[in-house]
Amino acid sequence: MSEESLTLYKLMVLYMLDNLDFPLTNSQLSEFFVNHGYTSYFHVQQAINELVESSFLRGDLIRNTTNYHLTEAGKEALNMFDSKIPEPIKDDILDYFKEKKYQLRREVDITADYYPLKKGEYMVKAQVKERGTLLMELSLNVVSKEQAIAVCDKWAEKSDAVYCKVIETLLLDD
């Protein structure tokens, strides 16, 4: 891979994050590049890693997923070299966001992770955010790692129902 190609991929990642008001995960970024035929998964990983090393991106690890945020330094770099991204590529990115923005945001706004407590117990911390604002946070003490994993895995699909049930229970008269 040429240095010029790698630079373009880095600029594309910065452009993507600059055009959203929420972070993107490693898999979300990779999916765009691979599905649109821009480059391979490994080249995207190289670009992301170099952006993090240069402090143009900041990664937050939640369970097995890293959410990437654009830093001020990344914003400045993009402003200086934005013209190096061809307009058709910018259009592809913006069209992708028009089509998938809700799904991408949902994947980032609903999180669950766990950590061990005393012997055999685990704490699950599950969150629902909307546009970066925390709507609900739930901490559950479970008795096994298997239960912690199961709660985390089901949180994405069940969080809406849990949130509605909590609000209904707390606000509606019996």
N, C-alpha and C positions, 0 to 999 in steps of 0.2 A: 504494500500500500504506500502510495506516495505521501510525502509530507503535506502537499497541497490538499489531497483528499481528506487527510486526518484533520487539517485545519477547517475544512468545510464542515465536516461532521461535528466538530466542536461548536462551530458557530451555529449550526442547526439546532443543537441541544440548547444552547443559550437562548436562541430565538424562540424555541418552543416554550421554555420556562418563562420568558419575558412576556409571552402573550397569554398567560394564564394567571389567575390569582390564587393558585394552589400548587403544591408540589406535584411532581410526577415520580412514579416508581421506576426502578431499573427496568422492569419488564414492560412497562408502558412505553418508555423511550425505545427500548429494543424492538418492540412490536411495530412501531411506526417505521423505523428504518428498514427492518427486514421485510415487512409486508409490502412496502412501497418499492422494494428492490434497490434501495440506495446503497446498502452495504450489508456485511455479515454481522451476526451477533457479536463476534469477537472484536471486530473493528469498533463497534459501538462501545463495547466495554473498555477498550483502550482509550477512546475519546473521553468517556465519562471519568475514568480513573485519572487521566491527565488533567481534566478540569478540576477535579477535587484536589489533586496535589498542588495545583496552581491557585487554590482558594477561589476559583470562579464559581464553584458549586459547593454547597454544604449538604452533607447527607445525614439524615436522622434514621437510625435503625429501629424498626418496630417489628418484633418477632423475627421473621426471616426476610423482611422487606426493607429496603432502603428508600426513603422519600428524599428526593433531591430538590433543593431550593437554590434559586439564583442569588448570589451574593452581590454586594455593591461593586466589587471588583469585576465580577462577571458582567454586570450591567454596563460598566464603563468599557470593558473590552468589546462587548457587542455594539455599543454606540460607535466605537471607533472603526469597526470592521463590518458593520451591518451591510454595507454596499457590496461586499464580497459574496453574499448569498443571492443567487439568481432568483428573480421574481417568480418563475414557475415553481421553484422549491418552496418559497414563502407561501404561495397559493396552495400547494399541496398540504402544508402544515395547517394553514388556516381552515381549509376544507375539512381536514381530518378532525379538527377541534369542533367545527360546526356539527359534524356527524356524531362525534363520540364524547363531547365535553361532559355531559351529565354522567355517563358511565365512568369516565376517568375520575371525575370529582368524587363520585360515590365510593370508588375503590380506595381513595385516599382518606376520605372523611370518616370511614367506619373502620375502626382498628380494635384489635384485641391482642393482648400479650399476657404472659404468665411468668412467674418467678417462684422459686422454692422458698418456703418458710421453714418451720421446724420439720423435723423428720417426717416425711411422707405427706406433708401438706403443701399446697400451692395456692398462691394468690393470683387470680385472674383479674386483669384490669381491662375493661372494655369501654370504648368511647364512641360517641356519635357527635360529629362536628358538622357545622354548616357554614361554609365560607370562612373557615378558620375559627369560628366561634363554637366553643364547647356547649352542646345542648344537653348531653347527659354523660355521666361517667358512672360506671358500675364496678365495684370491687367485690369479688366473690372468693371466699375461702373454700377450696375443694380438697378432697382427701387423697387424690392421686394425680400423677402426671397425665394419665390417660383422660381423666375428667377435665383437666385444665386444657388439654389439646382439643377435646371435643367441644368445650364451651367456646374456645377461640375460633374453631372451624365453623361453628354454627352461627356465630355472632353476625357475620355479614348478611346472612339470609334472614335472620330472626330479629335484628335490632329494631326495625320499624315496628314490628308487633309488640316488642317489649316496651319501647318508648310510648306507644299509644296506650298500652295497658297501664303503665305507671301513671301517665297523665290522667287517664280516665278514672283510675282508682283514687287518685289524690284530689281531683277537682270536681267530679260529679257526685251529687248527693245520692245516697242509697235509696 
